[in-house]
Each structure stands twice: as structure tokens, then as C-alpha cells.
Amino acid sequence: MANRIAFLTSIMIASVAAFFSIIGLSTIFSGAFWPIVIMGGALEVGKLVTSAWLHIKWKEIGNLLKYYLTFAVIVLMLITSMGIFGLLSKAHLEQESILSGVEIKLESVGEKISDEQQKVVGINRQLAALDEALEEYIERGYVTRGLKARETQSEQRSLLESTRDDITIRIEKLKDKQSALRLEVLGAEAEIGAVKYITEMIYGNDAKDRYADAVRSVILSLIFVFDPLAIVLLLASTKAIAEEPKKVKVARNRKGLLLKDQEEEEDDDVEEISIEDDASGVVSTKIKKPRWAQNAIATTKGWISPKGELLKTQKMTEQEVNYFNGN
């Protein structure tokens, strides 16, 4: 039972590895999706069958065939690993590209806010310059000229203030967009949170620039366990299943020997007795008296219990019945 569970587990792991590999290879060669799927599926099945057959027939085949098939299985494992690496790398790059895209948008919005704020600063400087010109008239005692200058500035001042108000509204909208983008960044970072924490644990302060290295290490760890585990488990289970008939045969032989020993042991219960026959004199005979029949009653039909139940059928003569019943 355990051997078959191991076999099914190896097939399951190999099937998942094959799925990852085929999808990964079709991603690498995206121009030939279905041909890659068909070819990859055939190679994956061939790899499993070849591995099991090679392991079972290792001592029966020639060296040339043995080494070629071994080399072929190793190459197919590398191809499977390459496909898995491609698929997982693509998944990580897609997630990373989403994060990078949001960060670029966030940076762009930040620059726009900065530019708009610089415009507000410039407008404030122009308004301050106008106020300084009026104050200068007042300080010199030219109040009338100052009031006329104020009227002259009113149109320019209104335009500057209106422009500043528009810019302030745009800044508020940009800040709202910036907040939404920051939430998107947090969501994208949560998607790669595990990798982020692993990277920080390994690289410390340099973690931000080492995410790719951490992901690559995790992918390689999966590759070194995934397909090799399936192959090794398949070899072990198929070898054990192939040897099961031999073990059954040995068990049967052992059972036969035990039965033979039991029969020989029962033969030890055979006792030679002499029964005196009035008609023909003394008759020698061999009768098997079972060990369990100590309290049984002998009859011409066999052994019966004290309650009258037939325990075992065995033909006996009257002399033998009288002998065992003590008559």
C-alpha cells in the first residue's frame, strides 16, 4: 500500500512539474504554443517511463544504452527545470512590473505637484513685489500715487490670484491621485511581502536592491527539489512494486515450509497400536489421534464432542473406536 501511495505521489509531483515546465517553455517560445505543449508533454512522459524502466532493468541492459538513457533523463530534468524557472521568473517580473509602473506614476505625480507648487511660489513673489511697490509710495508720502498704482495693479493682481487658485485646485487633485497611487504601491508590495521580508532578513539594509537575487534563490530551491524529488520517489516506488511478486513468492514458500513442518509435527502424533481381533488375532494399524481430540469421542464416522457435534470426519473400525474410547 505504501509503495502505491509513493508511486501516486511521485506521479502527482511529476505532473505538476510537467505543467509548470510546459507553460514555462511555451512562454519562452510564445510563437509556437501548441507545438511546445505537445512536445513537452511527450518528453515529460518519456522521462518518467525511461527513469522507471532504466532503474528496473539496470543490470540487464548494455552500457551504451544505459549511459545514453541516463544522459537523456538528466537533460530532460534540466529542460523541466528551465521551464519551471521561466514560468516563476515571469510571474515575479509581472508582479514587479506592476509595482514599478505604479511607482513611476507616483514619482511623476510628485514631480507635477512640485512644479505646481513652484508656480504658486512665483505668483506669491509677484504679489509680494506689487505690495512692496505700494508700501514704498506710502512710506514716501505719495498716498495718492499709491492708490492710483493700486488701481493699475488690480487687473494684474486679480489674474495672479485667480491663477494661484486654479493651481491650488490642481495641486489638491494631484495629491488625491498621489494618495491613491501610494495605496496601490502598498497593495503591490503586499503581494511580494514574503519575498520582501526574506530579502530583508538576508541582506538587511541593502534589501531594496536585492529582491531579484532573493527571488532567484527561492526559485532555484524549488527547482532542485521539485523534479528530482518526483524522479527519485518514482524510482523507489516502482522498484518496490516490481519486487512485490518476489516477496509474495517467498512468503508463499515460507508458508509452504511451515505447513510441511506442521504436517511433520502432526505425523509425530501417529502412534502404532495393536488391536486384538477375536477372529484373526492381533492386527497392527496406524491411527492419527489429533491433539485437540483429547476429550472427543471416537465413532466409526469420526470424532464428536461430548455434546454430540461432529468435529472431524475420519473412518475408523470398531476396534479403533473401542481403543480410543477406552473400552
Secondary structure, DSSP 8 states (H G I E B T S, - for coil): -HHHHHHHHHHHHHHHHHHHHHHHHHHHTGGGHHHHHHHHHHHHHHHHHHHHHHHHSTTTS-HHHHHHHHHHHHHHHHHHHHHHHHHHHHHHHHHHHHHHHHHHHHHHHHHHHHHHHHHHHHHHHHHHHHHHHHHHHHHHT-HHHHHHHHHHHHHHHHHHHHHHHHHHHHHHHHHHHHHHHHHHHHHHHHHTHHHHHHHHHHHGGGGGG-HHHHHHHHHHHHHHHHHHHHHHHHHHHHHHHHHHHHHHHHHHHHHHHHHHHHHHHHHTTEEEEEEEETTTEEEEEEEE--GGGSS-EE-SSEEE-TTS-EEEE----HHHHHHHTT-
